[in-house]
Each structure stands twice: as structure tokens, then as C-alpha cells.
Amino acid sequence: MLKKTARVSAVTFAWALACLPAAAHPAYPDKPIKFVVNFTAGGPLDIMARLVAERLSAILKQPVVVENKTGSGGNIGAAAVASAAPDGYTVLFSLDSIFTVNPSLYPSLGFRLDQLKPIMRLASSGMLIAAHPSAKADTLEALVARGHEDMVAFSSAGNGSPGHLGLSMLSQATRMKINHIPYRGNAQAVLAVVSGEVQAAVLATPGLLPHVNAGTVKALAVTGSQRSPLLPQVPTTAEQGYAAVRQDVLYLAMVPSGTPDSVVQTLSRAVQLIMAHPEVQQRLRAMDFTIETRDGEAAARELAETRERYARIIKSAGMSVD
């Protein structure tokens, strides 16, 4: 039965590709396409980009290469794409933070927001609030209560990271005493809470999952709009009475703003088909992605609304990248 389902899926996908409308821009693509990933190799964003690149190459009959260009909270890679030729041959794969968080944190981004436009929003994921046994907290409520009595040290993947923003939301919503300890990346921040160097963390779920399953850390809450498919038994912050602690990390594909609409449509349709493929969805859900695609216009509106909300939080919390 599984083999039959796989064959049906493959036939359906092949048929969909055959029906993919040709671009009004007939020469596109006639050379390799480059995906710029503005965060480190091996992370969820990078894995997604490489998965899409492989399948997009098969669809468009051109090589699609992936280049990691990191630094300055994703700004360096974004600036490189913003200044690239607007011809569809340079595509940015990024988290939403370059549009929703960084404008309130960095005096200069190195590019203007209007230099980039979304092809589409591909997926989202929440952050996980977890605690070391030394925190003596089996629930988020218990951790908040402890934070009203004593300072609780939290790790994050760095100043300006999604976890840093999540901590700012948690601090404002609960008034608990939080000592934010920024680390250089997710792996170091995970190690800090697993070893007991800090008492808690707000980090991406996949890095913490093995330690949650091993019982070395306790999963207390998910910050996303819905529960994690990897930890369906763990309630969201909203379900526990902290609706203000709501944070979905968005994953986006973007191009320089002057890119012709016909080229954007070709990329958008192809990526939409890729994201709808059962095998792709299975792999991404295993990494805590909620697959919910939105076209460029809807993604742009979502970014603007989220940027406005985050700006108020960042200003109120006095967040900085220093």
C-alpha cells in the first residue's frame, strides 16, 4: 500500500510539473540560479534551502547552488541579494528576522527593506521554552513562580536571535527575573541548558528534542501559534495563559525588488509545487516546520504586521545587539 501511495504521489507530482505554466520571460532560466542562505550551514533554514534547491533544479533544468553568507544577524546575506541583479538568478532564503526584528536593533542594515520582496513564505516554526532539572519547574507556571522569587538564567542563540526576542516577551508578560545569557549559536546554547550552566532556555525545538526525550531537560511550552508536531503533548504559551508570548519564526524566499513579475511567478509556482510534495512535507515536519505557504503579497503584509508588533516589544524591553 505504501509503495502504491508513493507511486501515485510521484505520478501526481510529475503531472503537476508538466502543467507548470511557462514564464512570460522566455529566457528564464538559462543559467544557474544561486540561493543565498543568510544563516549558518546545517541549520533548519539551510536544510530547507538545499532541499528546495535540489528539486527546483530538476523542475527548471538548471543547476541551483546554495551559498551561506552569514553575519550581522542575517543582514550581510540579505544585503548581498538586495544589491544583486534583479533577474531571478539570486534568491535569498531567510528567517523573517531581517525584516521584523533587525530594523529595530541595528542602526544600519546595509540595505533598504524595499530592496527585497518575498517570493513566498514557505513555513513557520515556534520556539521551545525548556528547563534544566535544577530549575525545579515541571510547568511554565512553576518556572514563572520561581522567577518571581529568584533570578533565572536563560540561554539563547545570541543577542538579537529569536530566542532573545522570546525572552523579552516572556519577561514583559510575566515580570519574572531573567538573566539573559547569549551564546554563539544554537548548539552552544543547548549545551548550556543541558549541562546546567543555565537553568532554562528559549531555543529552536529540534536542537533540544533529543535532550527532552532523554529526560535531561523539561519541555515547558511552545511559543508558536500551534503546538509543535515533534512535541504535540507540550502546550503553547497561549494555552497556558500567556497569549502575549507568541512567536512564530517564518521562513521566506526573497528576490531583489526589481525582479520581473513573470520570473517571480515561475519561481513561486515551482516552489509551491515542491512544498506540496508529500516527501518534502514529511522531511520538513520532522524538523518542526509547520508548512503553510503564502504568496508574496500575503507574506509582505505578514512581515509588516509582525515588524510593527516586534518593534513595540523591542523598544519596551530595551533589547540591543551590543
N, C-alpha and C positions, 0 to 999 in steps of 0.2 A: 504493500500500500504506500509506504514512504517513497519507494522508487518511482511508483506511478505518479504520485503527487509532485515529485521533483521534476519528472519529465513534462508534466502538464505545465508547471511553473516556467520551465525553460522555454517551452513552445510559446506560451503566452507572452513571455518577455521578448522573445525573438520577433514575434508578430508586432508587438508594440514598437520595437526599434524600427522595423520595416516601415511602419506608419509615421515615423517621426518626420514632421514637415521639414523640408529643406529651407535653409536660411535664404532670406531675400538678398543677402550679401553673398553671392555665389562663390566667391573665392575663399570663404572661411569654412574650415581652417585648411590652409595649405602649407603649414609648417608646425613644428612642435609648440605645445602650449605649456606654460610654466605655472605651477601652483606655488605661491609663496605662503608658507606657514609661519606665523609670527611668534610662535612659542616652540619650546624645545621638542626635539625628536623623541618619539616613544610615548608621548602623552596621548590622551584621548583625541584631541584635535588633530594631531599628526597622523594617528592611525586612521581616523575618518578620511582625511585628505588623501592618503595613499590608497585607501580602498576605492574612493570615488575616482581617483586618477587612473587606476588600472582599468576600470570598467569604461570610463569616458574615452580612453584611448581606443578601446575596441569599437565603440559607437562611432566616433568621429574619424577613425582611421588615421590618426596622427599620434605620435608619442606625447604623453603628458608626464612631465617631470616635476618632482617635488623638491623645493628648496626651503630649508629652515633658515629664517633670518630673524634672530631674536634680539631682545634688549629693550630697555625703557618701557617695560610693561606692554610690549607688543607694538609700540609706536614706530620702531625702526623698520620692521617689516611692512607695516601699513604705509609708511611714508614712501618706501621703495615702490609699492604698487601705485600709490597716488600719483607719483611722478612718471610712471611708465606710459608708453604709448597707449592711447585708448582704442585698442584694436582687438581686444579679446584674447590676446596671447599671454597676458599676465593676469592671473587671478589670485586674489587674496583669500586664504582660509583663516578665519579669526574667531576669537571669542567676542562677545558683544562689548567687552570692557573698553576697547579702544574708542567706542562711541558713547558709552553710558557712564563709565567711571573716570577714565583718564582726563576728559575735558575739565573735570572739577579738581584734579590732583596735580596736573602738570602745567607749569607756566606756558610751555610751548610743546605742542605735539609733534612738530616737524612737518605737519601737513594740515590742510583745512578739511573739516568734516565734509564739506560739499565737493571735495575732490574724489570721493568714493561713493559708489551706490551699490546696494545689495542686488545680487542676482536672485538670492533667496535665503531664507532662514531654513536650515536643514533639520535641526533638532535642538533639544534642550536637556539639561540635567540639573538636579538640585545638589546642594552641599549637605554633608553629614556632620551633625554635632555628636561627638563621641567623647567618652571619658575614660581615664585610667582608673583601675580599682582603688587607687589611693584617694580619689575624689569622693569615694563612698556615696556615689549617686547612681541609682538604678533607673532614674527617670529624669527628664528635663526639669521638672518641678523641684526635685531634690537638689539638682545642681544649682538652680537659681537660688534656692533657700540657703545653700552653703555660701554662695556668692554674696548674699546679704550679710553674712557673718564674717567671712574671711575673703581675702584676695584669692582668686582662682587664676592660675597661669594657663593661657591658651596658646597653642602654636598655630601658625598659618604659613602658607607658602611664600610669604613675603609682604612687604608694605605695598599697598595698592592691589593686592591679589583679591580674588573673590572671597576667600576666607576672611581677609581683613575687613572687607565690607560687611560680611555676615556677622562678624563680631561686633562691629559698630551698631548694627541693627539690634543685636541681642542686648548689648549694653543699654541702649536707649529704651528698649521695650521693657526690660526687667529691672534696671537700675542696680544690677549686681556689680560687684567689684571685679574687674577684669584686668589682668596684666597680659597685654598682647606681646608675644614673643615671635617676631618674624624670622623665618628661616629661608635659606636659599633654595626654594623649590619644594615640591610636594613630598618627595621621598624623605628629605631631612625632617620635615615637619611631622610626617607619620612616625618616623623613628623616635622623635622626641616624646610623643604621647605614649607609644608602645613601651618605651624604656622607663617611663615615669619621670622623665626630665621636666615635663609639664603635666598638668592634671587633666587637661581637656584640649580639644581641637575642633576647628571648623575646616573641613577639607573635602576634596572630591571623594566620592564613595568607593570607587574601585581600589584605590591605594589602601584604604582602611579595611576593606572587606575580609581579606584573609585573617586579619587580627581580630575582627569581630567574630568570625566563625571559630577561631581558636580560643575565644574567651579571654584574650589578653586586654581587650578594650570593650567597652559597652556602647552600643549604638543607642542614642537617646532621641534623636529627631532628625528629620529631613527638612531642609529649608524650601524645597520646591513646591510648586502648586499641587503636585500629587506625589504619592508615595513612590519610592524607588522600586523598580522591578527586581532589583537584586536583594532588597530587604523589605518585602511587602508587609512584614509584621511591624515595622517601625513607623510610628505615626508622624505626620508632618507637624511643623511648629504651629500651624494654624489650628490643627485638630487639638492641640494641647493648650489653646488659649492665647497664643502669641501670633496673631494674624499679621502683625507689623513686621515680623521676622520672616519675610517672604523673598526668596531669591532664586531665580532660575538663571542658570548660565546658558546663554544662547550661542549657537554655532552657526556661523554665516559664511557664505561665499560672496565676494565683492569684486568689482572691477572699477577702473577709472571712470569718472562720471561721463566723459565724452564718448564712451563706447557705444557704437550704433545699436539701436534697439533690436535690429534683426539678429545681431550677434548675441546679444543678451538673451533673446528668446531661444536661440539654438542651444545655448549653454543651459538655460533654465529648464527647457523641456527634457534635455538629456539627463540632467542631474535629478530631475523629478522622477524619471523612469528608474534610475539607479536606486534612489532612496525607497522606491516602492517594491523593489525586488525582495522576495522572501529571504533569500540567503543573506543579503545585505542587512535587512532588518534584524535577523537573528543575531548576526555578529555585533551589531551596534547595541542592541538591547542587552547583550551580555556584558557590555561596558557601561551600563547605567544610562544610556541615551533613551530619551522619550522622543520618538520620531514623529514630528508634527511640522511638515513643511509649510512655508508661507511664501508667496511671491514677493518680488522686490518692493512693490508699493506697500504691502502689508508689513513687511519686515522693517521698512523705513519708519512707518508710523509707530511700530512697537519700540524701535530704538529711541525715537524722540520722546515717547511717553516714559520709558524706563530711565532715560537720561535725566529728565526733569525730577522724577521721584528720587533717584540716587543723589542728585545734586543737593537736595534738601538734607538728606541723611549725612552726607559727607561734610557739609558745612556745619551742621549741628554737632557732629561728633568731633570736629576738628581733625579729621583724617589728613595725613600727609605722607609723602613718599621719602622724606628725609630720614 
